[in-house]
């Protein structure tokens, strides 16, 4: 509601906005976000993906950080959901010569003591999207 109110206060039209809030640990939500956008606007010109799950603790400091289910959930949010957004958006973007933007982090370029899991997801994200950029 705050984002919508801010956009309206800056003169945006409610007809030209769609705010999507989602739990991207459910990777299927990526397709739903693309589908909701297409349903409202009929076309897709840009995809801006800016979501992440972050934790700021040394990996060995908490046992839950080492749990495979927890690790998988963080990778679903920080990597797999972005990939699925690209997969589902790309055919629609190609039709309109559109563009995709994915927010990563400095943590994707260098390690950080208290963010090992986060850094690893962002390194993986950078590797994937730099490679996809070359493919396209």
C-alpha positions in Angstrom: 0.0 0.0 0.0 2.9 2.4 0.7 4.4 1.8 -2.7 1.1 2.3 -4.4 0.4 5.5 -2.4 3.8 6.9 -3.3 3.3 6.2 -7.0 -0.1 7.8 -7.0 1.3 10.9 -5.1 3.9 11.2 -7.9 1.2 11.3 -10.6 1.1 7.6 -11.7 -2.1 6.3 -12.9 -3.6 3.3 -11.1 -4.4 1.8 -14.5 -0.6 1.8 -15.2 0.5 0.0 -12.1 0.5 -3.5 -10.8 2.1 -4.2 -7.4 2.9 -7.9 -6.9 3.9 -9.1 -3.4 4.9 -12.8 -3.4 6.7 -15.5 -1.5 9.3 -16.5 -4.1 10.4 -19.5 -2.0 7.5 -21.1 -4.0 9.2 -20.9 -7.4 5.8 -21.4 -9.1 5.0 -17.8 -8.0 7.4 -16.6 -10.7 5.1 -17.8 -13.5 2.1 -16.4 -11.6 3.8 -12.9 -11.5 4.4 -13.0 -15.2 0.8 -14.2 -15.9 -0.7 -11.5 -13.6 1.2 -8.9 -15.5 0.1 -10.2 -18.9 -3.5 -10.4 -17.7 -3.5 -6.8 -16.6 -1.4 -5.2 -19.4 -1.6 -7.7 -22.3 2.1 -7.3 -23.1 5.5 -7.3 -21.3 8.1 -4.7 -22.2 10.4 -4.9 -19.1 11.1 -7.3 -16.3 12.7 -5.9 -13.2 13.4 -8.5 -10.6 14.6 -7.3 -7.2 13.9 -9.7 -4.4 16.1 -11.7 -2.0 16.3 -13.5 1.2 19.3 -12.4 3.3 20.8 -13.6 6.5 23.7 -11.9 8.2 25.4 -14.6 10.4 28.5 -16.6 9.9 27.6 -20.0 8.3 29.0 -22.1 11.2 27.4 -19.9 13.9 23.9 -21.4 13.8 23.0 -25.0 13.0 19.8 -24.0 11.1 22.0 -22.3 8.5 23.5 -25.7 7.6 20.1 -27.4 7.3 19.7 -28.6 3.7 16.0 -27.6 3.7 16.9 -24.0 4.8 19.7 -23.8 2.2 17.3 -25.0 -0.5 14.7 -22.4 0.5 17.3 -19.5 0.2 18.4 -20.8 -3.2 14.8 -21.0 -4.3 14.3 -17.3 -3.4 17.6 -15.9 -4.5 18.3 -17.9 -7.6 15.7 -20.3 -8.9 12.8 -17.9 -8.8 14.7 -15.3 -10.8 15.6 -18.0 -13.4 11.9 -19.0 -13.6 10.9 -15.3 -14.0 13.3 -15.1 -17.0 12.1 -18.4 -18.5 8.4 -17.3 -18.4 9.0 -13.7 -19.3 11.5 -14.2 -22.1 9.1 -15.2 -24.9 6.9 -12.2 -24.2 9.9 -9.8 -24.0 11.3 -11.1 -27.3 8.0 -10.3 -29.1 8.4 -6.6 -28.0 12.2 -6.3 -28.0 11.9 -5.9 -24.3 14.5 -6.0 -21.5 15.2 -7.9 -18.3 17.0 -6.5 -15.2 18.0 -8.6 -12.3 19.3 -7.0 -9.1 22.2 -8.9 -7.6 24.7 -7.6 -5.0 28.3 -6.8 -4.4 28.1 -10.1 -2.5 27.9 -11.8 -5.8 31.3 -10.5 -6.7 33.2 -11.0 -3.4 32.9 -13.1 -0.3 31.6 -11.6 2.9 32.3 -13.1 6.3 28.8 -13.0 7.7 26.9 -13.8 4.5 28.3 -17.1 3.0 24.9 -18.4 1.9 23.8 -15.1 0.5 27.1 -14.7 -1.3 26.9 -18.1 -2.8 23.3 -17.5 -4.2 24.4 -14.2 -5.6 27.5 -15.7 -7.2 25.3 -18.3 -8.8 22.8 -15.7 -9.9 25.6 -13.6 -11.6 27.0 -16.7 -13.3 23.7 -17.7 -14.7 22.6 -14.3 -15.9 26.0 -13.3 -17.3 25.8 -16.5 -19.3 22.2 -16.0 -20.4 23.2 -12.5 -21.5 25.8 -14.0 -23.8 23.3 -16.5 -25.1 20.8 -13.9 -26.0 
